[in-house]
Amino acid sequence: MTILRWLVSILAVVLIFAGASFTLAALRPAAEDPFFDATDITGVPWGRDFQLLGPDGKEHGLADFQGKVVALYFGYTRCPDVCPTTMATLAQAVRLLGNEGGEVQTVFVTIDPKHDTPQVLARYVSTFDPSFIGLYGDKQSIQRTAREFHVLASRAAHSTPVFLFDRAGRLRLVLRAEVTPESVAHDMHLLLAQPLRRGDRMHNQSGRTTTKRIRA
């Protein structure tokens, strides 16, 4: 009888531990469904691409940065506060990533093309990180791109979000100006950790996929 009670006790302890393990596993986020600090906007029908000029005078879009996480920000070089603070935050986030930082591309789109020439842009973004790139265009192309991303693009009142794209060129997250470098690095790391499947494609502004494929 004593042996029977002992066996029942052992079985009860095993079941309790098994139940606890199951509960912890259920609470733990799945690898393919991570918890981002930023607002997850995956699947929105806007913010599909951009086509603007770079320091080399050539057009650049998401396909040019395939395989990288892209941080897109609209601002202007004479902005006295929010723009430099945001750019410094992005630069610090990239540094916090260590070697992974090389897999992130920050893109600064000027909303003041009259003043922000390619030379001015190049000097400005490089003061934060040499890997950062500044894009520009005429007034019409800047406004068209701003509308695509639902942001205001005037010096009097410009929007301050940072948009994060995954390595397949999909818009995934929107960051606000008050975000910390640690939070940005956390979200960038999660996006970088998501595997690229063979056949993932970059998206262009028409909503159709390009023929450029990402290597798995």
Secondary structure, DSSP 8 states (H G I E B T S, - for coil): -HHHHHHHHHHHHHHHHHHHHHHHHHHS--TTS---SSEE-TT-SS-----EE-TTSSEE-GGGGTTSEEEEEEE-TT--SHHHHHHHHHHHHHHHTGGGGGGEEEEEEES-TTT--HHHHHHHHHTT-TT-EEEB--HHHHHHHHHHTT--B-SSSB---EEEE-TTS-EEEEE-TT--HHHHHHHHHHHHHS---TT-EEE-TTS-EEEEE---
